[in-house]
Amino acid sequence: MKKSIFYLFTLLTLIACGGDDGGSGGSGSAGTEYLDGEISMSDQTTAILKINASSNCQWVISWNDNAIQSISPTTGRGSRDVTIKLEENPSFKSERTVTLTLANAAGTISRPKVITQPKSTEYIRLTPSSFPTFANTGGYQDVSITSNTSWTVSTSQDWVKTSIDRDGKNGRVRITLEQNTSPNDREVEVVFKGETAEEKLVVKQEGREYITNITALQISDVTKNSATIKFSYDTEETVVSYGVCYAKTNNPELSTALGVVSDTGTAKQGTPTLMLTNLDAKTVYYVRAYLITTLGTHYGESKSFTTSTGMPGGDDNGIPTY
């Protein structure tokens, strides 16, 4: 009878130490091992396993998944936190699962634990991330790329060329601009594209200087108090007005002239004829054509003429000077 009671007690003790593999609870009663744990992600490559175990439970962690880089610690006793380092998830579109096993040393408790690792964040980093404006003469600029993905580079304009020097997923791109022969500024986006990530670099280039010509100033029909002025102009700028200014000193300008004869118009080229009146007789005048555009004021060359005397019986024709 005593032996039967002893065997029954021993059997009940073994069952209690092994624990209920599917049970839950805290530290358990004295002599009873309890072991479980919860996993959470602290960042994209680090998981924390919070082990909840009885103080008498010696545990061990095992795994057979190459996605796990390291686990610290892999063995212990009682409750504690365990740090799990994972390889970066190679997918930028979906999460993945990684499995490990938490068991007691006696082998009577085994808890498979599944880590759900989030998808990786794809990145493409450009250095520098912006460019100064290129001169119209052209040139080049290098961009360093740091990335965790394969990438391509493209642009929509053929006046921008790119050449790539790769170093794994990193690399360098040389962006070369041709000469801008237009007076207009221009810009284009250079696009760096991965599987999901995309970075854009705006490249700007100045246009060449606008061309404005004021030529062929002619002076005719000079009298004692008038003269006819004709000139030609052409420009790439937006025209506001044009005319001639005159003074008794050379190279008159609008701010210093004795008089101004002007006209309005938006034609980018023309041959206007304008008349100066109310001039003094027998006087040397200097005249100069001008063109006002949205970008400023342009002047032609200065020429002189002399009005006539206006005396009875005298020559009423003045003298243009070239």
C-alpha positions in Angstrom: 0.0 0.0 0.0 2.8 2.4 0.9 4.5 1.7 -2.4 1.4 2.4 -4.4 1.0 5.8 -2.6 4.6 6.6 -3.3 4.3 5.8 -7.0 1.1 7.9 -7.3 2.8 10.9 -5.6 5.8 10.6 -7.9 3.6 10.6 -11.0 1.6 13.6 -9.9 4.9 15.5 -9.3 6.2 14.8 -12.8 3.0 16.0 -14.3 3.1 19.2 -12.3 6.7 20.0 -13.3 6.1 19.5 -17.0 3.2 22.0 -17.0 0.3 22.4 -19.3 1.8 23.1 -22.8 -1.3 25.1 -23.8 -2.0 26.7 -20.4 -1.5 30.2 -19.2 -0.8 31.8 -15.9 1.8 33.4 -13.8 4.7 32.0 -11.9 2.8 28.8 -11.0 2.7 27.1 -7.6 5.9 25.9 -5.9 7.6 23.2 -7.9 5.6 23.9 -11.0 7.4 25.3 -14.1 5.6 27.9 -16.2 7.0 29.3 -19.4 5.5 31.6 -22.1 6.4 34.9 -23.8 5.2 37.7 -26.1 7.1 39.2 -29.1 6.9 42.8 -30.2 9.0 44.7 -32.8 11.0 47.7 -31.5 12.2 48.7 -35.0 12.3 47.1 -38.4 15.2 44.7 -37.5 14.9 44.3 -33.7 12.3 42.2 -31.8 11.8 41.9 -28.1 10.7 38.6 -26.5 9.2 39.2 -23.1 9.6 35.9 -21.3 7.1 35.2 -18.5 8.4 32.2 -16.6 8.4 30.7 -13.1 11.6 31.4 -11.1 12.5 27.7 -11.2 12.1 27.4 -14.9 15.4 27.1 -16.9 14.7 28.0 -20.5 16.5 27.9 -23.8 15.7 29.5 -27.2 16.5 27.7 -30.5 15.9 28.6 -34.1 16.6 27.5 -37.6 15.9 30.6 -39.6 18.6 32.5 -41.4 16.7 35.7 -41.0 17.7 35.7 -37.3 21.1 37.3 -36.9 21.4 37.0 -33.1 19.5 36.4 -29.9 20.7 37.6 -26.5 20.5 35.8 -24.2 19.6 32.4 -25.6 19.3 30.8 -22.1 18.1 31.9 -18.7 15.9 31.4 -15.8 12.7 33.1 -14.8 11.1 36.1 -16.5 13.2 38.6 -18.5 13.5 40.4 -21.9 15.4 38.9 -24.8 16.7 40.9 -27.8 16.4 39.4 -31.2 18.3 40.9 -34.2 16.9 40.2 -37.6 18.3 40.6 -41.1 16.6 43.4 -43.0 13.4 42.2 -44.7 14.3 42.0 -48.4 10.8 42.9 -49.4 9.7 46.5 -49.7 6.1 45.5 -50.3 5.1 42.8 -47.7 5.9 41.7 -44.2 7.4 38.3 -43.4 7.3 35.8 -40.5 10.3 34.4 -38.6 9.9 31.5 -36.2 11.9 30.5 -33.1 11.2 28.0 -30.2 11.1 28.8 -26.5 11.4 25.7 -24.4 12.3 24.6 -20.9 15.5 22.8 -20.2 13.7 19.6 -19.3 12.0 19.5 -22.7 8.5 19.3 -21.3 7.4 22.8 -22.5 7.8 24.0 -26.0 6.5 27.3 -27.2 6.9 28.2 -31.0 7.0 32.0 -31.3 6.4 33.8 -34.6 7.9 37.2 -35.3 6.1 39.3 -37.9 8.7 41.6 -39.4 7.4 44.6 -41.3 8.3 45.3 -44.8 11.5 47.3 -45.3 11.5 51.0 -46.1 13.2 51.5 -49.4 15.4 54.6 -49.7 17.4 56.4 -52.2 19.5 59.3 -50.8 21.1 62.0 -53.0 24.1 64.1 -52.1 23.8 66.9 -52.9 20.0 66.9 -52.9 19.9 70.1 -55.0 22.0 72.0 -57.5 22.7 75.6 -58.1 21.5 76.9 -61.5 23.8 76.0 -64.4 25.2 78.7 -66.6 24.0 78.7 -70.2 27.4 77.5 -71.3 26.6 74.1 -69.8 28.7 71.9 -67.5 28.4 68.9 -65.2 27.7 68.0 -61.6 28.2 64.7 -59.7 25.6 63.2 -57.4 26.4 60.4 -54.8 23.7 57.8 -54.3 23.2 55.9 -51.0 20.5 53.2 -51.3 19.3 49.8 -50.1 17.8 48.9 -53.5 18.6 48.8 -57.1 17.7 52.0 -58.9 17.6 53.6 -62.3 18.0 57.2 -63.4 16.1 59.0 -66.2 15.3 62.4 -67.6 12.8 63.6 -70.2 15.1 66.0 -72.0 18.0 65.2 -74.4 20.0 68.3 -73.4 20.7 66.5 -70.1 23.0 63.4 -70.2 23.6 61.0 -67.3 26.4 58.5 -66.7 26.4 56.0 -63.8 29.3 54.5 -61.8 27.8 51.9 -59.5 29.2 50.4 -56.3 26.7 47.7 -55.4 23.4 49.5 -54.5 25.3 52.8 -54.1 26.9 54.8 -56.8 27.7 58.1 -58.5 25.8 59.8 -61.3 27.3 62.5 -63.4 24.8 64.9 -64.8 26.0 66.9 -67.9 24.2 69.8 -69.5 24.7 71.0 -73.0 25.0 74.6 -73.9 21.7 76.5 -73.8 21.5 78.5 -77.1 18.1 79.9 -76.3 17.6 83.1 -74.4 15.0 81.3 -72.2 15.8 79.6 -68.9 15.0 75.9 -68.8 14.7 73.2 -66.2 14.1 69.4 -66.0 13.7 66.7 -63.4 16.3 63.9 -63.1 14.4 60.9 -61.6 16.0 58.3 -59.5 13.7 55.3 -59.1 13.8 52.1 -57.2 11.1 49.5 -56.6 8.9 51.8 -54.5 11.2 54.7 -53.7 11.6 57.7 -55.9 13.7 60.9 -55.7 13.7 63.8 -58.1 16.5 66.3 -58.7 15.5 69.5 -60.4 18.2 70.8 -62.8 18.0 74.4 -63.9 20.0 76.2 -66.6 20.1 79.9 -67.5 19.4 81.0 -71.0 21.9 83.1 -72.9 21.6 86.8 -72.9 18.8 88.3 -75.0 20.0 90.0 -78.2 18.9 93.5 -78.9 20.1 95.6 -81.8 19.4 99.3 -82.5 21.0 100.3 -85.7 20.9 102.5 -88.9 20.1 105.8 -87.2 19.5 108.3 -90.0 18.9 112.1 -89.7 17.2 114.0 -92.5 15.1 117.0 -93.3 16.9 119.2 -90.8 15.5 122.7 -90.5 15.9 125.6 -88.1 13.6 123.9 -85.6 13.0 120.3 -86.7 14.6 117.1 -87.9 13.4 113.7 -89.0 15.0 110.6 -87.3 14.8 107.1 -88.6 16.3 103.9 -87.1 15.9 100.1 -87.0 15.7 97.8 -84.1 15.2 94.0 -83.4 15.1 92.2 -80.1 14.3 88.9 -78.5 12.8 90.7 -75.5 9.3 91.9 -74.9 9.0 95.5 -76.2 7.2 98.2 -74.2 8.0 101.4 -76.1 10.7 103.0 -78.3 11.8 106.4 -79.5 14.6 108.9 -79.6 16.0 111.3 -77.0 18.1 114.4 -77.8 20.3 116.9 -76.0 23.0 119.4 -76.6 25.6 117.0 -75.1 26.8 113.7 -76.4 25.2 110.3 -75.5 21.9 111.6 -74.2 19.8 109.3 -72.1 16.1 109.4 -71.0 17.1 110.9 -67.6 19.3 113.6 -69.0 17.7 114.4 -72.4 16.3 117.8 -73.3 13.4 116.1 -75.1 12.0 112.7 -75.9 9.9 111.6 -78.8 8.4 108.1 -78.2 5.9 105.6 -79.5 4.4 102.4 -78.0 4.3 99.0 -79.6 5.1 95.4 -78.9 6.7 94.4 -82.3 10.1 92.8 -81.7 11.5 94.5 -84.8 10.7 97.7 -86.7 12.0 100.8 -88.5 10.2 103.8 -86.9 10.4 107.3 -88.2 10.0 110.1 -85.7 10.2 113.9 -85.9 11.9 116.3 -83.5 10.3 119.7 -83.3 10.7 123.0 -81.3 14.5 122.9 -81.8 16.7 126.0 -81.5 18.1 127.4 -84.7 21.8 127.1 -85.5 22.4 124.6 -82.7 24.2 121.3 -82.5 22.0 118.5 -81.2 22.9 114.9 -80.3 20.2 112.3 -80.9 20.0 108.7 -79.8 17.5 105.9 -80.4 16.3 103.8 -77.4 14.2 100.7 -76.8 12.4 99.9 -73.6 11.7 96.3 -72.9 10.5 94.3 -69.9 14.2 93.7 -69.1 15.4 97.3 -69.3 16.3 100.2 -71.5 18.6 99.8 -74.5 20.3 102.6 -76.5 21.8 102.9 -79.9 24.7 105.0 -81.0 24.7 108.8 -80.6 24.8 111.1 -83.6 24.7 114.9 -84.0 23.2 117.4 -86.4 23.1 121.2 -86.6 19.9 123.1 -87.2 19.8 125.9 -89.8 20.1 129.6 -89.1 16.6 130.5 -90.0 17.8 133.9 -91.2 16.0 135.5 -94.2 17.8 134.5 -97.4 19.9 131.9 -95.5 20.1 128.2 -96.0 17.2 126.5 -94.3 18.8 123.1 -94.4 20.6 122.0 -91.3 23.7 119.7 -91.2 23.5 116.1 -90.0 26.8 114.8 -88.8 27.9 111.1 -89.1 
